[in-house]
Amino acid sequence: MKDIVLNISMGVLALSILACLYRLLKGPTPSDRIAALDTIGILLLSMIAILGILLGTKDFIGIALVIGILTFIGTAALARYIERGAVIEPGDDEERR
Amino acid sequence: MKNAGELLAAVLVLVGAVICGISAFGLVRLPDVYLRSHAATKSATLGVVGVLAGAFILDWISSGTASFKLLLVIGFVFITSPVAGHLNGRAAYRSGVPLWENSVRDELKPVLAQAEPEQTAAAERDQR
C-alpha cells in the first residue's frame, strides 16, 4: 500500500512540474519564470526524497539537500539580476547606501 | 504500531503532493506575478514540508534510525523558500512589473515614494 501511495504522489508531483514548466515557457515577465523555476526546484527536491524511499536507500537525501541549496542561490542571484541589471557589480566591495 | 506509522506517513506524503498540485494550479491560473508568487511560495512550501515529513517518518520506520539530513532539508526548505519568494517579489516590484488591474491596494508605493526619493535617484544614477 505504501508503494502505491508513493507512486501516486510521484505522479502528482510530476504533473505539478509540468504545470510549472508551462509557466516557465509562457510567463509574461522574467519574474514569472523565476518563480516557476524556484517551484520546479523545490518539487524536484521532494520527488528525489520520495524516490530515495521507493528505492530503499539513504543516498539520495544529500542530493536533495544540494538541489535545495542551489535552487535558493539561483533564485537569489536571478532576482538580484532582475533588480539591478548585474549579479556582481563593480562597487560591491565598498559600503553602498 | 508500525502499520499506523506507515499509514500516517503515507497520508502525509499524499496530502503534501496534492497541496503541491494545487499550488502549481495556482501558478498557472492566477493573473499576476505577485499572486502567482504567493501560490508558488506559501503552498508549495507547505506541500513540500508535508512530503518530506512523510519521507522522514517512512525512512525512520524502515531503517530504524532517524535521518538528520532529512530534518536539515526540511528546515532549509522551510526557511529559504519564503525568503526566495520575497526576493523575487521585491525584484519584480522594483523593476516595474505592473500589478493586476483589479488589485485594490498597493501599500508599498507610498512608502517607497516617501522613504527613498534620493535612494531611487541614486539607484538610477547607478544604473547609468
Backbone of each chain as ProteinMPNN parsed JSONL, in Angstrom:
{"seq_chain_A": "MKDIVLNISMGVLALSILACLYRLLKGPTPSDRIAALDTIGILLLSMIAILGILLGTKDFIGIALVIGILTFIGTAALARYIERGAVIEPGDDEERR", "coords_chain_A": {"N_chain_A": [[0.833, -1.199, 0.0], [1.941, 1.165, 0.786], [3.814, 1.661, -1.262], [2.15, 2.084, -3.435], [0.833, 4.486, -2.75], [3.032, 6.183, -2.651], [3.849, 6.111, -5.314], [1.632, 7.276, -6.567], [1.844, 9.831, -5.483], [4.263, 10.615, -6.623], [3.41, 10.821, -9.272], [1.556, 12.944, -9.083], [3.259, 15.014, -8.309], [4.878, 15.11, -10.576], [3.049, 16.008, -12.483], [2.609, 18.528, -11.418], [5.111, 19.677, -11.85], [5.051, 19.769, -14.614], [3.029, 21.697, -14.968], [4.308, 23.93, -13.858], [6.312, 24.12, -15.732], [4.92, 24.956, -17.96], [4.309, 27.564, -17.11], [6.87, 28.506, -16.926], [7.71, 28.528, -19.596], [5.865, 30.233, -20.811], [5.466, 32.484, -19.243], [4.806, 35.957, -18.793], [6.55, 37.959, -17.757], [10.037, 38.178, -16.716], [10.132, 37.667, -13.953], [8.013, 35.943, -13.449], [9.02, 33.649, -14.636], [11.193, 33.148, -12.993], [9.92, 32.563, -10.553], [8.587, 30.24, -11.313], [10.762, 28.57, -11.885], [11.934, 28.352, -9.351], [9.895, 26.992, -7.983], [9.879, 24.618, -9.47], [12.401, 23.586, -8.796], [12.044, 23.067, -6.035], [9.973, 21.191, -6.075], [11.244, 19.147, -7.45], [13.139, 18.452, -5.581], [11.505, 17.264, -3.557], [10.506, 15.133, -5.034], [12.846, 13.653, -5.404], [13.403, 12.925, -2.778], [11.217, 11.213, -2.271], [11.785, 9.264, -4.186], [14.121, 8.189, -3.148], [13.044, 6.921, -0.877], [11.414, 5.025, -2.169], [13.288, 3.432, -3.496], [14.619, 2.482, -1.362], [17.0, 3.512, -0.252], [19.401, 5.637, 1.417], [20.959, 7.387, 0.116], [20.082, 9.402, -1.53], [19.337, 11.618, -0.151], [21.261, 13.524, 0.378], [21.606, 14.522, -2.198], [19.134, 15.756, -2.531], [19.374, 17.794, -0.646], [21.47, 19.309, -1.741], [20.269, 20.154, -4.123], [18.244, 21.766, -3.079], [19.757, 23.846, -1.888], [21.102, 24.898, -4.138], [18.927, 25.763, -5.64], [17.924, 27.839, -4.055], [20.083, 29.641, -4.038], [20.306, 30.174, -6.761], [17.816, 31.399, -7.268], [18.049, 33.7, -5.683], [20.241, 34.978, -6.919], [19.235, 35.389, -9.512], [17.061, 37.069, -8.969], [18.387, 39.291, -8.025], [19.705, 39.987, -10.327], [17.555, 40.707, -11.969], [16.7, 42.922, -10.557], [18.829, 44.787, -10.381], [20.321, 44.633, -12.707], [22.754, 43.381, -12.779], [24.631, 40.694, -11.39], [26.947, 40.68, -9.802], [28.336, 43.64, -8.929], [30.531, 46.383, -9.91], [30.957, 48.162, -7.738], [30.604, 46.697, -5.42], [32.322, 46.077, -3.347], [32.765, 48.317, -1.809], [31.229, 50.319, 0.79], [27.828, 50.479, 0.4], [25.157, 52.719, 0.019]], "CA_chain_A": [[0.0, 0.0, 0.0], [2.841, 2.321, 0.87], [4.419, 1.941, -2.57], [1.124, 2.648, -4.33], [0.636, 5.891, -2.39], [4.222, 6.945, -3.05], [3.847, 6.265, -6.776], [0.618, 8.282, -6.912], [2.398, 11.139, -5.136], [5.234, 10.966, -7.654], [2.676, 11.274, -10.452], [1.003, 14.276, -8.837], [4.365, 15.979, -8.334], [5.321, 15.278, -11.961], [2.092, 16.89, -13.148], [2.863, 19.886, -10.93], [6.29, 20.195, -12.547], [4.619, 20.128, -15.966], [2.316, 22.97, -14.896], [5.323, 24.973, -13.67], [7.04, 24.248, -16.994], [4.087, 25.827, -18.793], [4.501, 28.945, -16.675], [8.256, 28.874, -17.238], [7.854, 28.828, -21.028], [4.936, 31.243, -21.281], [5.41, 33.617, -18.334], [4.994, 37.23, -19.496], [7.709, 38.704, -17.273], [11.089, 37.302, -16.18], [9.868, 37.268, -12.569], [7.19, 34.731, -13.51], [9.876, 32.494, -14.937], [11.998, 32.842, -11.807], [9.06, 31.889, -9.574], [8.348, 28.882, -11.795], [12.0, 27.8, -11.713], [12.07, 28.075, -7.923], [8.947, 25.934, -7.634], [10.333, 23.361, -10.078], [13.494, 23.051, -7.99], [11.561, 22.519, -4.769], [9.223, 19.964, -6.368], [12.246, 18.127, -7.792], [13.721, 18.022, -4.299], [10.623, 16.315, -2.877], [10.456, 13.9, -5.825], [14.052, 12.858, -5.143], [13.249, 12.317, -1.453], [10.311, 10.063, -2.406], [12.495, 8.233, -4.945], [15.004, 7.513, -2.211], [12.243, 5.989, -0.074], [10.957, 3.919, -3.015], [14.407, 2.539, -3.792], [15.149, 1.951, -0.121], [18.364, 3.94, 0.024], [19.515, 6.951, 2.02], [21.974, 8.167, -0.59], [19.534, 10.496, -2.311], [18.966, 12.767, 0.684], [22.281, 14.543, 0.147], [21.302, 15.157, -3.48], [18.006, 16.663, -2.299], [19.883, 18.973, 0.074], [22.246, 20.139, -2.684], [19.34, 20.802, -5.051], [17.59, 22.864, -2.362], [20.685, 24.972, -1.726], [21.353, 25.517, -5.441], [17.721, 26.475, -6.048], [17.824, 29.111, -3.338], [21.119, 30.57, -4.501], [19.96, 30.595, -8.11], [16.729, 32.369, -7.226], [18.553, 34.971, -5.151], [21.073, 35.637, -7.922], [18.406, 35.855, -10.626], [16.278, 38.216, -8.519], [19.297, 40.432, -7.992], [19.958, 40.379, -11.71], [16.365, 41.426, -12.446], [16.519, 44.192, -9.857], [19.91, 45.755, -10.579], [20.953, 44.514, -14.003], [24.004, 42.636, -12.686], [24.68, 39.894, -10.17], [28.046, 41.233, -9.027], [28.6, 44.956, -9.515], [31.88, 46.871, -9.621], [31.064, 48.853, -6.462], [30.091, 45.87, -4.331], [33.255, 45.983, -2.236], [32.649, 49.478, -0.934], [29.974, 50.451, 1.524], [26.827, 51.044, -0.5], [23.933, 53.283, 0.59]], "C_chain_A": [[0.867, 1.247, 0.0], [3.409, 2.694, -0.493], [3.416, 2.549, -3.537], [0.948, 4.13, -4.046], [1.833, 6.73, -2.828], [4.267, 7.143, -4.554], [2.821, 7.293, -7.222], [1.16, 9.686, -6.62], [3.438, 11.581, -6.155], [4.534, 11.469, -8.904], [2.127, 12.676, -10.28], [2.099, 15.33, -8.898], [4.869, 16.193, -9.759], [4.367, 16.175, -12.73], [2.289, 18.338, -12.701], [4.064, 20.492, -11.638], [5.934, 20.562, -13.984], [3.895, 21.47, -15.968], [3.299, 24.123, -14.727], [6.107, 25.196, -14.96], [6.256, 25.113, -17.97], [4.301, 27.281, -18.406], [5.921, 29.426, -16.997], [8.406, 29.257, -18.707], [7.037, 30.048, -21.415], [5.089, 32.569, -20.558], [5.693, 34.972, -18.945], [6.26, 37.968, -19.047], [8.779, 37.733, -16.785], [10.825, 36.85, -14.755], [8.97, 36.037, -12.502], [8.061, 33.505, -13.731], [10.731, 32.124, -13.725], [11.168, 32.106, -10.769], [8.812, 30.444, -10.006], [9.586, 28.01, -11.614], [12.202, 27.411, -10.258], [11.155, 26.929, -7.511], [9.369, 24.593, -8.223], [11.463, 22.746, -9.247], [13.006, 22.409, -6.711], [10.789, 21.22, -4.999], [10.175, 18.818, -6.713], [12.889, 17.562, -6.533], [12.823, 16.992, -3.613], [10.492, 15.029, -3.684], [11.676, 13.027, -5.549], [13.984, 12.209, -3.768], [12.344, 11.092, -1.531], [10.999, 8.923, -3.154], [13.465, 7.47, -4.051], [14.263, 6.527, -1.333], [11.841, 4.777, -0.898], [12.079, 2.927, -3.282], [15.065, 2.003, -2.528], [16.585, 2.33, 0.175], [18.356, 5.329, 0.65], [20.418, 7.882, 1.222], [21.426, 9.39, -1.287], [19.267, 11.743, -1.486], [19.98, 13.892, 0.523], [22.052, 15.274, -1.162], [20.166, 16.149, -3.311], [18.488, 17.938, -1.616], [20.637, 19.898, -0.877], [21.318, 20.855, -3.653], [18.617, 21.958, -4.366], [18.494, 24.076, -2.249], [20.9, 25.682, -3.059], [20.136, 26.284, -5.927], [17.621, 27.827, -5.367], [18.855, 30.108, -3.846], [20.804, 31.075, -5.901], [18.843, 31.625, -8.118], [17.204, 33.719, -6.719], [19.369, 35.72, -6.194], [20.238, 36.175, -9.07], [17.57, 37.06, -10.22], [17.149, 39.462, -8.469], [19.605, 40.936, -9.398], [18.775, 41.167, -12.271], [16.322, 42.823, -11.84], [17.577, 45.203, -10.266], [20.589, 45.657, -11.929], [22.289, 43.793, -13.979], [23.988, 41.847, -11.393], [25.763, 40.42, -9.242], [28.45, 42.547, -9.689], [29.991, 45.429, -9.137], [32.008, 47.48, -8.236], [30.696, 48.014, -5.261], [31.023, 45.831, -3.13], [33.096, 47.146, -1.269], [31.327, 49.436, -0.197], [28.951, 51.147, 0.631], [25.622, 51.513, 0.282], [24.028, 53.385, 2.093]], "O_chain_A": [[0.582, 2.235, -0.676], [3.485, 3.87, -0.848], [3.758, 3.407, -4.351], [0.916, 4.944, -4.969], [1.671, 7.849, -3.315], [4.669, 8.204, -5.032], [3.078, 8.086, -8.128], [0.961, 10.612, -7.407], [3.506, 12.756, -6.516], [4.991, 12.424, -9.534], [2.208, 13.502, -11.189], [1.905, 16.407, -9.462], [5.245, 17.307, -10.125], [4.797, 17.004, -13.532], [2.153, 19.264, -13.501], [4.053, 21.671, -11.99], [6.446, 21.545, -14.521], [4.111, 22.292, -16.859], [3.156, 25.167, -15.363], [6.52, 26.318, -15.254], [6.834, 25.903, -18.717], [4.459, 28.139, -19.275], [6.14, 30.598, -17.302], [9.136, 30.192, -19.036], [7.467, 30.828, -22.264], [4.883, 33.636, -21.136], [6.739, 35.138, -19.573], [6.966, 38.54, -19.878], [8.469, 36.584, -16.471], [11.246, 35.758, -14.373], [9.129, 35.191, -11.622], [7.87, 32.465, -13.102], [10.968, 30.946, -13.457], [11.637, 31.14, -10.168], [8.824, 29.532, -9.179], [9.476, 26.844, -11.234], [12.593, 26.283, -9.959], [11.564, 26.017, -6.792], [9.241, 23.555, -7.574], [11.484, 21.536, -9.02], [13.479, 21.339, -6.329], [10.921, 20.266, -4.232], [9.95, 17.671, -6.326], [13.149, 16.364, -6.43], [13.309, 15.964, -3.14], [10.38, 13.948, -3.106], [11.561, 11.804, -5.468], [14.444, 11.081, -3.59], [12.645, 10.055, -0.941], [10.825, 7.755, -2.807], [13.614, 6.255, -4.179], [14.759, 5.433, -1.061], [11.905, 3.644, -0.421], [11.851, 1.717, -3.293], [15.964, 1.165, -2.603], [17.317, 1.554, 0.789], [17.424, 6.106, 0.444], [20.621, 9.034, 1.606], [22.173, 10.314, -1.61], [19.001, 12.809, -2.041], [19.618, 15.069, 0.529], [22.268, 16.482, -1.253], [20.205, 17.247, -3.867], [18.057, 19.035, -1.968], [20.47, 21.117, -0.831], [21.537, 22.022, -3.977], [18.396, 23.005, -4.975], [18.06, 25.204, -2.485], [20.886, 26.911, -3.121], [20.274, 27.334, -6.555], [17.283, 28.831, -5.993], [18.543, 31.28, -4.061], [21.003, 32.252, -6.204], [18.894, 32.602, -8.865], [16.818, 34.761, -7.25], [19.227, 36.932, -6.351], [20.485, 37.279, -9.556], [17.379, 37.978, -11.019], [16.707, 40.554, -8.826], [19.746, 42.136, -9.632], [18.96, 42.17, -12.961], [15.956, 43.789, -12.51], [17.253, 46.372, -10.478], [21.377, 46.539, -12.27], [22.907, 43.605, -15.027], [23.397, 42.282, -10.405], [25.536, 40.588, -8.044], [28.852, 42.573, -10.852], [30.573, 44.946, -8.166], [33.054, 47.339, -7.603], [30.493, 48.558, -4.176], [30.576, 45.581, -2.011], [33.268, 46.988, -0.06], [30.436, 48.643, -0.505], [29.177, 52.264, 0.164], [25.113, 50.779, 1.129], [23.086, 53.839, 2.742]]}, "seq_chain_B": "MKNAGELLAAVLVLVGAVICGISAFGLVRLPDVYLRSHAATKSATLGVVGVLAGAFILDWISSGTASFKLLLVIGFVFITSPVAGHLNGRAAYRSGVPLWENSVRDELKPVLAQAEPEQTAAAERDQR", "coords_chain_B": {"N_chain_B": [[1.552, -0.978, 15.35], [3.663, -0.257, 13.757], [2.328, -0.343, 11.326], [0.48, 1.707, 11.722], [2.16, 3.912, 11.836], [3.217, 3.844, 9.241], [0.888, 4.329, 7.802], [0.218, 6.93, 8.646], [2.456, 8.299, 7.632], [2.18, 7.814, 4.889], [-0.223, 9.132, 4.373], [0.578, 11.732, 4.966], [2.497, 12.179, 2.933], [0.885, 11.945, 0.644], [-1.034, 14.002, 1.02], [0.67, 16.195, 1.043], [1.665, 16.082, -1.58], [-0.681, 16.563, -3.001], [-1.248, 19.155, -2.167], [0.94, 20.438, -3.299], [0.221, 20.079, -5.975], [-2.093, 21.686, -6.111], [-0.92, 24.134, -5.644], [0.689, 24.39, -7.931], [-1.319, 24.554, -9.815], [-2.409, 27.028, -9.079], [-0.203, 28.558, -9.771], [-0.349, 28.442, -12.512], [-2.87, 29.545, -13.083], [-3.399, 32.004, -11.777], [-3.518, 35.645, -12.046], [-1.238, 37.351, -11.977], [2.109, 38.47, -11.231], [2.638, 38.734, -8.51], [0.515, 37.506, -7.148], [0.836, 34.952, -8.197], [3.321, 34.391, -7.164], [2.685, 34.222, -4.497], [1.116, 31.841, -4.509], [3.053, 30.036, -5.458], [5.044, 30.148, -3.508], [4.052, 29.968, -0.748], [2.117, 27.809, -0.548], [3.468, 25.798, -1.882], [5.641, 25.475, -0.209], [4.382, 24.457, 2.102], [3.339, 22.038, 1.057], [5.681, 20.691, 0.224], [7.064, 20.465, 2.63], [5.289, 18.786, 3.947], [5.493, 16.436, 2.349], [8.209, 15.83, 2.745], [8.252, 15.412, 5.503], [6.666, 13.13, 5.693], [8.335, 11.393, 4.241], [10.497, 11.377, 5.984], [9.399, 10.059, 8.248], [8.777, 7.56, 7.121], [11.314, 6.692, 6.394], [12.5, 6.528, 8.894], [10.967, 4.462, 10.037], [11.554, 2.315, 8.329], [14.318, 2.004, 8.436], [15.082, 2.25, 11.044], [16.686, 4.179, 12.228], [16.702, 7.678, 12.824], [16.917, 10.132, 10.257], [19.174, 12.628, 10.137], [19.897, 14.302, 8.093], [17.644, 14.551, 6.477], [15.955, 15.964, 8.159], [17.394, 18.311, 8.161], [17.08, 19.101, 5.497], [14.312, 19.627, 5.544], [14.158, 21.796, 7.378], [15.722, 23.625, 5.969], [14.316, 24.066, 3.538], [11.993, 25.099, 4.634], [12.866, 27.511, 5.665], [14.21, 28.893, 3.532], [12.537, 29.021, 1.28], [10.271, 30.883, 1.529], [11.857, 33.184, 1.758], [13.128, 33.292, -0.719], [10.878, 33.715, -2.328], [10.124, 36.241, -1.419], [12.346, 37.796, -2.167], [12.155, 37.564, -4.931], [9.65, 38.776, -5.402], [10.174, 41.388, -4.517], [12.168, 42.155, -6.321], [10.657, 42.051, -8.648], [8.789, 44.11, -8.162], [10.421, 46.357, -7.916], [11.574, 46.431, -10.41], [9.52, 47.288, -11.888], [7.283, 45.74, -12.658], [3.894, 45.598, -13.489], [1.015, 45.727, -11.28], [-1.844, 43.493, -10.995], [-4.751, 44.461, -12.831], [-7.109, 44.601, -11.366], [-6.293, 44.801, -8.763], [-6.585, 46.202, -5.516], [-5.164, 47.395, -3.488], [-2.07, 48.979, -2.834], [0.299, 49.042, -0.873], [2.977, 49.445, -0.744], [3.796, 51.381, -2.5], [3.306, 54.25, -1.72], [4.969, 54.237, 0.525], [7.51, 53.666, -0.525], [7.8, 55.921, -2.188], [7.832, 57.958, -0.318], [9.88, 57.289, 1.435], [12.339, 56.914, 0.126], [13.222, 58.892, -1.939], [15.708, 59.988, -2.645], [17.236, 57.723, -2.654], [16.136, 56.296, -4.719], [16.881, 57.984, -6.772], [19.635, 57.659, -6.551], [19.832, 54.987, -7.222], [19.019, 55.117, -9.863], [21.116, 56.616, -10.844], [23.171, 54.802, -10.452], [22.385, 52.897, -12.247], [22.963, 54.096, -14.664]], "CA_chain_B": [[2.197, 0.318, 15.557], [4.406, 0.038, 12.533], [1.359, -0.039, 10.278], [-0.091, 3.033, 11.96], [3.153, 4.906, 11.424], [3.275, 3.883, 7.776], [-0.338, 4.972, 7.304], [0.362, 8.372, 8.874], [3.454, 8.851, 6.709], [1.642, 7.796, 3.531], [-1.21, 10.212, 4.266], [1.338, 12.999, 4.905], [3.091, 12.326, 1.597], [-0.167, 12.167, -0.352], [-1.598, 15.337, 1.22], [1.67, 17.16, 0.601], [1.718, 16.091, -3.04], [-1.887, 17.215, -3.519], [-1.084, 20.597, -1.949], [1.865, 20.897, -4.346], [-0.533, 20.171, -7.22], [-2.949, 22.877, -6.042], [-0.041, 25.296, -5.774], [1.07, 24.518, -9.341], [-2.516, 25.049, -10.491], [-2.444, 28.466, -8.843], [0.885, 29.184, -10.542], [-0.777, 28.574, -13.902], [-4.144, 30.225, -13.299], [-3.539, 33.338, -11.188], [-3.302, 36.616, -13.118], [-0.293, 38.409, -11.659], [3.343, 37.928, -10.674], [2.633, 38.71, -7.045], [-0.403, 36.445, -6.724], [1.476, 33.678, -8.538], [4.408, 34.156, -6.214], [2.027, 33.74, -3.281], [0.786, 30.423, -4.678], [4.25, 29.221, -5.626], [5.885, 30.112, -2.319], [3.483, 29.52, 0.528], [1.525, 26.475, -0.546], [4.481, 24.817, -2.254], [6.42, 25.178, 0.99], [3.604, 23.552, 2.952], [3.273, 20.723, 0.448], [6.98, 20.01, 0.233], [7.382, 20.086, 4.008], [4.497, 17.597, 4.229], [6.094, 15.283, 1.672], [9.489, 15.474, 3.377], [7.982, 14.854, 6.83], [6.262, 11.749, 5.461], [9.522, 10.622, 3.877], [11.295, 11.208, 7.205], [8.798, 9.015, 9.089], [8.947, 6.267, 6.437], [12.726, 6.324, 6.492], [12.738, 6.137, 10.282], [10.353, 3.153, 10.273], [12.166, 1.224, 7.567], [15.728, 1.764, 8.735], [15.29, 2.191, 12.481], [17.375, 5.352, 12.746], [16.227, 8.928, 12.233], [17.908, 10.722, 9.355], [19.349, 14.043, 10.453], [20.0, 15.064, 6.843], [16.299, 14.865, 6.0], [15.49, 17.074, 9.006], [18.099, 19.503, 7.689], [16.415, 19.529, 4.263], [13.018, 20.218, 5.916], [14.398, 23.125, 7.93], [16.26, 24.511, 4.935], [13.223, 24.467, 2.646], [11.043, 25.912, 5.401], [13.404, 28.861, 5.849], [14.658, 29.629, 2.354], [11.556, 29.181, 0.204], [9.628, 32.194, 1.617], [12.842, 34.238, 1.506], [13.303, 33.396, -2.172], [9.691, 34.357, -2.866], [10.171, 37.661, -1.094], [13.362, 38.425, -3.025], [11.623, 37.629, -6.29], [8.601, 39.775, -5.451], [10.766, 42.721, -4.403], [12.825, 42.46, -7.591], [9.623, 42.326, -9.643], [8.195, 45.423, -7.913], [11.387, 47.433, -8.196], [11.844, 46.525, -11.84], [8.39, 47.922, -12.55], [6.233, 44.856, -13.148], [2.638, 46.169, -13.007], [0.076, 44.882, -10.546], [-3.057, 43.116, -11.713], [-5.585, 45.654, -12.965], [-8.158, 44.62, -10.349], [-5.753, 44.927, -7.408], [-7.156, 47.406, -4.91], [-4.26, 48.038, -2.534], [-0.638, 48.948, -3.095], [0.803, 49.752, 0.304], [4.408, 49.693, -0.863], [4.076, 52.522, -3.38], [3.528, 55.496, -0.975], [6.126, 54.084, 1.417], [8.719, 53.83, -1.331], [7.907, 57.301, -2.674], [8.148, 58.861, 0.786], [11.074, 56.935, 2.202], [13.62, 56.896, -0.546], [13.378, 59.577, -3.225], [17.123, 60.143, -3.009], [17.784, 56.395, -2.963], [15.725, 55.976, -6.084], [17.752, 58.746, -7.665], [20.954, 57.014, -6.528], [19.731, 53.749, -7.993], [19.022, 55.457, -11.286], [22.47, 57.025, -11.205], [23.956, 53.581, -10.553], [22.032, 52.202, -13.488], [23.743, 54.708, -15.755]], "C_chain_B": [[2.967, 0.736, 14.321], [3.465, 0.404, 11.396], [0.751, 1.335, 10.449], [0.882, 4.114, 11.528], [3.248, 5.017, 9.915], [2.055, 4.57, 7.197], [-0.235, 6.479, 7.462], [1.323, 8.985, 7.858], [2.914, 8.882, 5.289], [0.625, 8.911, 3.336], [-0.506, 11.557, 4.178], [1.899, 13.232, 3.502], [2.017, 12.66, 0.572], [-0.744, 13.573, -0.219], [-0.612, 16.409, 0.748], [1.739, 17.237, -0.917], [0.508, 16.798, -3.62], [-1.801, 18.735, -3.32], [-0.119, 21.187, -2.965], [1.133, 21.038, -5.674], [-1.424, 21.393, -7.25], [-2.114, 24.135, -6.238], [0.398, 25.49, -7.227], [-0.113, 25.002, -10.172], [-2.655, 26.558, -10.31], [-1.373, 29.187, -9.638], [0.477, 29.359, -12.0], [-1.932, 29.566, -14.027], [-4.192, 31.662, -12.789], [-3.006, 34.401, -12.146], [-2.032, 37.456, -13.03], [0.974, 37.793, -11.082], [3.22, 37.741, -9.176], [1.688, 37.634, -6.515], [0.195, 35.078, -7.029], [2.595, 33.351, -7.564], [3.853, 33.676, -4.879], [1.733, 32.256, -3.383], [2.051, 29.576, -4.689], [5.023, 29.093, -4.325], [5.209, 29.442, -1.149], [2.979, 28.099, 0.447], [2.532, 25.425, -0.993], [5.358, 24.477, -1.053], [5.689, 24.204, 1.888], [3.586, 22.149, 2.371], [4.589, 19.982, 0.525], [7.376, 19.612, 1.641], [6.557, 18.868, 4.421], [5.106, 16.347, 3.627], [7.369, 14.847, 2.392], [9.276, 14.915, 4.779], [7.524, 13.4, 6.7], [7.444, 10.866, 5.105], [10.406, 10.362, 5.093], [10.745, 10.087, 8.069], [8.987, 7.643, 8.444], [10.377, 5.767, 6.551], [13.058, 5.827, 7.89], [12.197, 4.738, 10.544], [11.151, 2.05, 9.589], [13.602, 0.944, 8.004], [16.02, 1.757, 10.241], [16.03, 3.366, 13.073], [16.846, 6.602, 12.053], [17.333, 9.55, 11.391], [18.015, 12.218, 9.625], [19.381, 14.887, 9.191], [18.621, 15.462, 6.33], [15.697, 15.985, 6.841], [16.123, 18.378, 8.54], [17.451, 20.033, 6.411], [15.091, 20.217, 4.596], [13.216, 21.639, 6.442], [14.875, 24.1, 6.871], [15.161, 24.997, 3.999], [12.277, 25.423, 3.367], [11.553, 27.33, 5.563], [13.601, 29.569, 4.514], [13.567, 29.849, 1.313], [10.77, 30.494, 0.324], [10.595, 33.341, 1.36], [13.045, 34.425, 0.005], [12.093, 34.058, -2.817], [9.679, 35.85, -2.608], [11.175, 38.397, -1.973], [12.825, 38.611, -4.44], [10.544, 38.699, -6.404], [9.154, 41.186, -5.373], [11.453, 43.113, -5.7], [11.791, 42.793, -8.656], [9.051, 43.722, -9.442], [9.163, 46.529, -8.296], [11.734, 47.529, -9.661], [10.596, 46.943, -12.602], [7.388, 46.989, -13.176], [4.895, 45.365, -12.618], [1.816, 45.176, -12.209], [-1.08, 44.5, -11.461], [-4.0, 44.304, -11.737], [-6.681, 45.73, -11.908], [-7.61, 44.654, -8.932], [-6.22, 46.24, -6.806], [-6.188, 48.09, -3.968], [-2.819, 47.9, -2.984], [0.032, 49.72, -1.974], [2.278, 50.1, 0.171], [4.703, 50.985, -1.614], [4.259, 53.834, -2.608], [4.732, 55.412, -0.051], [7.424, 54.295, 0.653], [8.89, 55.283, -1.772], [8.315, 58.242, -1.558], [9.529, 58.569, 1.349], [12.354, 57.157, 1.418], [13.603, 57.595, -1.903], [14.84, 59.683, -3.639], [17.741, 58.789, -3.323], [17.374, 55.954, -4.355], [16.59, 56.705, -7.096], [19.138, 58.101, -7.721], [20.931, 55.72, -7.339], [19.738, 54.041, -9.478], [20.41, 55.893, -11.749], [23.366, 55.79, -11.36], [23.67, 52.844, -11.851], [22.803, 52.784, -14.665], [25.204, 54.411, -15.563]], "O_chain_B": [[2.939, 1.89, 13.894], [3.733, 1.312, 10.609], [0.526, 2.052, 9.475], [0.486, 5.113, 10.928], [3.347, 6.113, 9.363], [2.16, 5.309, 6.217], [-0.555, 7.228, 6.539], [1.053, 10.045, 7.294], [3.147, 9.843, 4.555], [0.594, 9.56, 2.291], [-0.923, 12.429, 3.416], [1.794, 14.328, 2.952], [2.201, 13.542, -0.266], [-0.926, 14.265, -1.22], [-1.005, 17.402, 0.135], [1.858, 18.325, -1.482], [0.621, 17.538, -4.596], [-2.223, 19.506, -4.182], [-0.323, 22.303, -3.444], [1.375, 21.986, -6.421], [-1.519, 22.071, -8.273], [-2.535, 25.079, -6.906], [0.473, 26.622, -7.705], [0.061, 25.767, -11.12], [-2.975, 27.279, -11.255], [-1.595, 30.295, -10.126], [0.904, 30.309, -12.655], [-1.971, 30.347, -14.977], [-4.955, 32.468, -13.32], [-2.141, 34.108, -12.971], [-1.768, 38.226, -13.954], [0.923, 36.707, -10.502], [3.641, 36.721, -8.63], [2.011, 36.934, -5.556], [0.081, 34.152, -6.227], [2.795, 32.197, -7.186], [4.457, 32.838, -4.209], [2.051, 31.491, -2.473], [2.126, 28.541, -4.027], [5.602, 28.041, -4.056], [5.72, 28.462, -0.609], [3.354, 27.26, 1.267], [2.469, 24.282, -0.542], [5.773, 23.33, -0.891], [6.277, 23.242, 2.383], [3.793, 21.174, 3.093], [4.625, 18.795, 0.848], [7.958, 18.546, 1.842], [7.046, 18.01, 5.156], [5.227, 15.321, 4.296], [7.588, 13.658, 2.624], [10.026, 14.04, 5.213], [7.93, 12.542, 7.484], [7.56, 9.74, 5.589], [10.99, 9.288, 5.231], [11.503, 9.257, 8.571], [9.316, 6.673, 9.127], [10.623, 4.581, 6.775], [13.787, 4.851, 8.065], [12.857, 3.92, 11.184], [11.399, 0.994, 10.17], [14.061, -0.197, 7.955], [17.086, 1.308, 10.663], [16.018, 3.552, 14.289], [16.575, 6.592, 10.852], [18.511, 9.509, 11.746], [17.078, 12.977, 9.377], [18.953, 16.041, 9.197], [18.439, 16.564, 5.813], [15.008, 16.857, 6.312], [15.472, 19.422, 8.524], [17.286, 21.242, 6.243], [14.768, 21.255, 4.02], [12.533, 22.569, 6.013], [14.482, 25.267, 6.87], [15.075, 26.188, 3.699], [11.821, 26.416, 2.801], [10.756, 28.267, 5.596], [13.203, 30.725, 4.369], [13.666, 30.791, 0.527], [10.604, 31.178, -0.687], [10.202, 34.366, 0.802], [13.123, 35.55, -0.489], [12.238, 34.863, -3.737], [9.277, 36.635, -3.467], [10.894, 39.49, -2.466], [13.008, 39.657, -5.064], [10.513, 39.448, -7.38], [8.677, 42.084, -6.067], [11.347, 44.257, -6.141], [11.998, 43.693, -9.47], [8.843, 44.452, -10.412], [8.778, 47.517, -8.921], [12.148, 48.591, -10.127], [10.603, 46.956, -13.833], [6.7, 47.371, -14.124], [4.759, 45.551, -11.409], [1.893, 43.965, -12.415], [-1.278, 45.076, -12.53], [-4.051, 45.076, -10.779], [-7.14, 46.825, -11.585], [-8.382, 44.546, -7.979], [-6.252, 47.268, -7.483], [-6.369, 49.27, -3.667], [-2.398, 46.843, -3.454], [0.301, 50.913, -2.107], [2.778, 50.959, 0.897], [5.738, 51.613, -1.392], [5.277, 54.498, -2.806], [5.44, 56.401, 0.14], [8.322, 55.004, 1.109], [9.999, 55.817, -1.735], [9.045, 59.206, -1.787], [10.268, 59.489, 1.7], [13.364, 57.553, 1.999], [13.93, 56.977, -2.916], [15.185, 59.499, -4.806], [18.651, 58.692, -4.146], [18.147, 55.326, -5.079], [16.983, 56.153, -8.124], [19.744, 58.003, -8.789], [21.884, 55.4, -8.049], [20.366, 53.33, -10.262], [20.835, 55.597, -12.865], [24.202, 55.723, -12.261], [24.557, 52.255, -12.469], [23.242, 52.053, -15.554], [26.031, 54.835, -16.37]]}, "name": "protein", "num_of_chains": 2, "seq": "MKDIVLNISMGVLALSILACLYRLLKGPTPSDRIAALDTIGILLLSMIAILGILLGTKDFIGIALVIGILTFIGTAALARYIERGAVIEPGDDEERRMKNAGELLAAVLVLVGAVICGISAFGLVRLPDVYLRSHAATKSATLGVVGVLAGAFILDWISSGTASFKLLLVIGFVFITSPVAGHLNGRAAYRSGVPLWENSVRDELKPVLAQAEPEQTAAAERDQR"}
